[in-house]
Every structure is written in structure tokens, then in C-alpha cells.
Amino acid sequence: MNILECTGNTPIVNIGKINKFCGTNVQVKLEKTNPAGSIKDRAAKYIIDYAEKNNLIKHGGTIIESSSGNFGISLAMIGAARGYKVIILVDPKATDVNVGLIKAYGAEVIVVDKKDDAGSYHKTRIQLANELARKIENSYRPDQCFNILSSIAHKETTAKEIFEQTQGEISGVVAAVSTGGQIGGIAEFFAEKSTKYLVTCVDAYGSSIFGGEPHSYKIPGVGLSWTPRNIRNVNNIDYVYRIRDEDSYISARILCRNEGILAGVSSGAVVLSALKLSQKIQNKKPLIAILGDSGERYLNTLFNDDWLKENDIPLESHMELLYKLLSSIDEPQARPNIVENYRDDLIYSLGVPETTMTHF
């Protein structure tokens, strides 16, 4: 067995104390047990496997990707394991930990500090990555934003795995949304199984994946300024919850201090949304909340009291705070009123390579 064969088969565990306190039925899937520490290992491995089988990249080639977080780390690991050079384009918001992990695997890091028209760095990072891919021979752009293989990966691995682990005896799945592969693939899988399964999306205020005006936010790994094509059918999604920045941080700290589960900021938002939905539907079968990565990547922010104070985020992490957090969550967007914000024009304006668009 090699390191990449350890991808997947992540455990699902109960959060008993929190469930008892909140009157809920939620279990969590720990994606931090993947080899590079996050759910992004799944899509990264799937896409590179496909590229190799179809001669889109050859041994000794270069993998180029725009990512300030987990997907870049996953690709850096794969590059080290399989003998590829890896170039990851990050932005100034990338944490020292993430940049350090990417470099630890031997990948090159390029910092893109020019903002796009939405005030973020997504489009400028993608555009430069595509320019590099055109210039560098034997290079490949996995491109988690536009490569439909990302959602196919989660449909064939993550969703199938959840179904098999639980024998399908669940009420539904709750997961964060950014580039759309995870939620898109999971939603498609369960929509094909039965309409009884609820698939719930967790987004940030400031993201405009499902409409609205984009603005900055502090939840890493969540949100985008358009609807990614990996969400091929928004009608496969039942609910969209938006969670406030500080509530995500508080929730993740509560999870750590009361259940011993060290998870990232987006996982705090996912757990909070799952608890709220469970209270709403009074489910007898568990909701599965997907925790995308580990809190170890956020020791300098999420678990740094000085940073939290500087950003006006409360330090408290006692369970009683959950009452306040849950009561303050706005009602979710619900199908069929989930708005799509596709931007097919970006395929051309950002210069997305044909090799990325194989399944478009």
C-alpha cells in the first residue's frame, strides 16, 4: 500500500454530549483522517488519476493549481508521492500553516496579491494559473472550480462511502460549499437514491454562490462569488444555510472543548447548520455532517486567543452558547427557491484550458 491508497474510508462518529444538550441527532464524518489531512485529498487523487490514465500529464510534469488551502496541500502531497513538480498559487489570506504545508511537500508557492472584481482573489489566481499552464510544457491544471471531475469524485467516493457506512439509514447530509465538488457530487448521488434524503449546503455571508452581493468574510474554505459548475443541478440541494463568521469560530471551539474533536472553522459552520436542521426536522435517523479538515491548520487563528480578540470574536466555548448561536441562525433558502449564479463567461475570460473542461 502507498500513501494515496489511504485516501477515503474516513470514520463517522457521534457527538453525544452536544446532541443530548441540543435535543438533536447529528453524527460527523472526520475527513481529517485522509493522508494530507482533508476532504480535498479525494478529488485531488481522482483528478490526477484521470489525468494520468488519459495522458493529460506525464511523469515529471508540472501540476499547477489555484488554492490557498487544502486542495493545494493535497496536490503537493500527490506531487511528492508521484514525482511531479507542483506550483500552487495562493493569496495574501493564505495562512502560514497552509503555505508551510504546501512547501513541506516540496511544492512552489506563488502569492497573487491582485484582487478581482468581487474583492477576492479567486479569479486573478485562476487566470494566472491558466497562463502558467499555457506556458509550461507537460503541465496540467486540475482546476477545482471548473473541473467536473471534482463532483464526480465525491459522488463515487464520499457519497457512496456514507451510504455504505450507514446502510442508507440517515436523514441526510450537511456539507460546506465553495468550489462545489463536494456538495455537487453528494447531492447528485442522494438525489438518484431517493427524495427522502435531505442534502444541505453551508455557505458564508458574503459568498454569492446562491445569489446576493459578494463581500469579504472570515470563514476559510467556504464561499465563492459565482455558482461553480460542479453544482450541476441546484434542485438536488434541499437547503442552504448561511452562517456568520464569528458563529463558525465559536461552534468549532465548542466542538473541540466538549467533544474532543479538533476540526476547522468551516466544520464549525457545518455542525451548527446540522444541529439547526436537526431541531427543525426532529429526525429519528442521523444527519451526517462532513467535517472537511483538522483544527491543527487553524492554531494561529481559531485557537489563538489574541487573534480572536483582534477580530472581535468571543473566546467562550461552553455548551450553553449553542442556544444563542442556534437561535440566531436565519431561515435557510429552501428548494425550489435556491438561486443559481452560474458564470459560464468566466470559462473564456479566465482562459480555462481544454484539458480541464473534458467533462463540461
N, C-alpha and C positions, 0 to 999 in steps of 0.2 A: 504493500500500500504506500502511495505517496501522499504528500500533504494535501493536494487538491481533492483526493478521494475522501477526505474528512468533511467535505462540504455537505451540509444538509443534515437530516435526521436530528434536528435540534429538539430539546425537550419542551414539553408543556407542563407547567406546574400551577398549583392552586395558590391563590393569595388569601388564605383562610381568615386571617385576622381582619383584613380590610373588608372582605366580604361579610363577615359577621357584623362588623360595625356599621356597614352601609346597607345591609339587607340586600346584597347583590349576589350574582353568580357569574364570576369572571375568572378565567384562567389565562395565564400568559405564556407565550412561546418565546423562548430565550435564544434569539438569533446571535447573541454574542459568542455562542459556543462554536460558530463557524471558524475556520482556520485563521483568517485575518481579522476576526472579531466582529463581523456584522453581516446583516442580511444581504449586503451588496456582493458578497462572495458568490452567491448563487448565479446572478445574472452575468457577472464578470466571467466566471468559468464557462457558462453556457455559450456566451457570445464568442469567446476566444476559441472554444472547441469548434464552433461552427466555422469560424474564420479559417482555422487550420484545415478542416475537412474540405473546404471549398477553395483552398489555395488563395485566400484573400491576404494571408500573411505567411511568410516562410521563415524557417529557423534563422535567427539572427536579426530579424526585422525589428521595427520600432512600433510600439503601441503608443498612440497619442490620445489623451483624453482631457476634457474639461471637468474638473471636480475639485472642490475644496474640502472633501471629506472622505466618506467611506468607500465610494466606488474607486477613487484614485488609489486608496490603500490596497484594495482588493487586486486591482490591476498590477500594482507594484509587486505584490506578492507573487502573482502569476508570472510576471516577467522574470523574477528571480528564479522561480521553480522551473521555467521552461526555456530560459535563455534568450529572452527578448530585452532590448533596450526599451525603457518606458519613460515618456515625458508627460508630466501632469501639470496642467495649467490651473493655478489656484488664484484666489483674490486676497486682498488685504484682510478679509474677515476670517480666513483660514486660521485655525488655532495652531499654536506652536507644537502641540502634541500631534495633530494630524500631519503637519508638514514634516515633523521629525520621523513619524512612522513611514511616510512615503519615502523619505531619504534613507531610512534604515534598510529598506529592501533594495537600495541601490538606484532608485529612480531619480530622474532630474525633475526639479521643480521650477516652473516659470510663474512669476507673480504678475497678474494682469490687474492694473490699477485704474483702468479707464471704465467709467460707469456707462451702462446702456440707457436707453430712453425711459426705462422703468425705474431708474435709480439703483439698479442692482448691477451685478457683473456677469450675469448668466450669458447674455447674448454676445458681449465682447469676448468673453472667454471662448465660447463656442466658435466664433468667427476666426479667432487667431488659431485655434486648434485645427480648424479645417484648412487654413492657409498653410500651416506647417505640414499637414498631411499631403498636400499637393506638391510640396517642395521636396519632401524626404522620400527617397526611393525605398520600396519594400516597407511601407508604413501602413498602419491600419487604424481607423477611427471607430472604436466600439460605439461611442455616442449614445449614452443612456437616454438622452432626450428624444432622439428621433429613430432609434433602432427598435423596431417592433419585437425583435428577439428578446428584449428585456421582459416584456409582458408574457411572451411565450414561455420563457424560463420559469417565471413564477407560477404560471398555470400548470406546467408539467412537473414542477418540483414542490414549491411551497404549498400551494393549494392542495395538490394531491396528497402530500405528506400529512397535512392537517386532517384531511378526510379519513385517511387510513389510520392515523394515530387515535382518532376519536370514534372510529366506525361510523362517522357521519352523525353522531349523536350530539350535535351542537345547535345553538340557536343562530349562530352566525360568526362573522369575523370582523374585527376592527383593526384598521391599519392606517399609518400615516401616508400622506401623498406628497410627492414632489415631482420627480420626472415620470411618474405614473406606472412604471413597470410592475411594481409590487401589487398595487391596488387593482390595476387593469387586468392582470393575469388572474388574480384571486377572484375578482368579480365575475370574470368570464367563466371560470371553472364552476363556481357555485350556481351561477345563473343556468348553466346547462344541466346541473344536477336537479335542482328544484327551486321553485319560487319561495319555499318556506325558509330558506337561508337568508339572513339579513347580512348584507355587506355594507360596512360603514367606513367612511373616509374621514380622516382627521387632518385639518388644514389650519393654517395660521391666519390671524387678522393681518392684512397687508398682502397676502397672496391673492392673485386673481385667476386662479385655475378655474374656478366656477363663477366667474364674474366679479364685478367690483373694481374699485380703483386700487392699483398696487401702491404700497408704501413699505418702508423698512420695518423689520421685525427681528426678534432675537432668538427665535427657535431654529436651531440648526437642523438641516436635513428635512425640512418641510417647506412646501410652497413653491410657486413659480408665477410668472406674470402672464402665462397663457395655459390653455389646456393641452397637455402633451398627448401626442398621438398614440402612446402606449395605453391610454384610456380610450379604447376603440369604440365604446358604447357607454355613454354616461347613464343610460337607462338600466345598466346592470348594477348600478350603485343605489342603495336604498336611502342612505342618509349621509349628509356631510355636516360634521361638527367643526366649528372654528373655536380654537382655544386661545386665550390671551397669553402673552409671553410669560408674565410672572406666575400665572397659574400652572404652566407647564413645569417650571422650575420647582415650585413648591411641591407639586404632585410627585415628581421624580425623587425628591428628597424624602417625602413621606414613605414612598415605596421602599427606599433604601433603609430608612431608620426603623420601619415597622415590619417589613417582610424579609429584610436582608438581601434584597435584590438590587444590585448596583447597575442601574440602567441609565441611558442617556436622556437628554432633555425632551426629544420627540416622544420617547417612551412615556414620559410623564403625561404628555398631552393625550396619548393613546389610552393609557389606563383611565384617565379622568373621563374621557369620552365613553369608554366601555362601561364604566360604573354608572354614568348618567343614563346611558341607553338601557342598561340592565334594570335600573329603577323604573324607567319608563315602560318597559315591556313585561316586567316581572317574569323573566324567563326561568323555566324549570331546567332546561338544558343550558350548559355554559356558553357564554360568549368567549371567543378566543381573541385575546388582544396580542398583537405581534409587537414585541419589543426589539427594535431594529439593531441596537448596539449596546455597548457597555458604558457605564458611567466613568470608567477609568479615563476615557477620552476627554472628560469634562472636569477633571480635578481642578483645573485652573479657573473654572467659571462656576459651574453648577455646585461644586463642593468647596468653593473658595469664599469664605465669609466676606473678605474685603471686596472681592469683585461684586458679590451680590449687593453689598451696601452701596457701592459706587453706582450700581444700576437700579437702585431703589426697589430691590426685590427682598421681601421679608425672609428672615432666617429661620422662622419657626418651621418645624416639621412634625408636629404632633397630629395624631389622627383626627382630633376634633375639627381641625381646619378643613377636612374634607366636606363637612356640612356646608361651610361657607363657599368653598370652591364649586361644589356641585350645584348649589342654588343660584350661582351667578352665571352659569353657562346658558347662553342663548339657545333657543329652539333651533334644531338643525334644519338645513334645507332637506326636503324630502322629495323623493321621486313621485310625480314626474316634473317637479319644479326645480330640478337641478340644472343650472345654466351652464352651457358649454362655451368655451372661449378659444376655439381652435385658431391657429395662425399658420396656415399652410404656406403663406407668403415667406415665412422665415426659412423654409427649406431652401429657397433661392437666394434670399438676401444674406443668409449666413453661409451660403456655399456648402451645404451638406453633401458629402461625397456619395456617389452612386453605390459604392460598396456598403455604405451604411443603410441605404434605402432598399435593400434586397427584398424585404417583406412588406414594404409600404403599400 
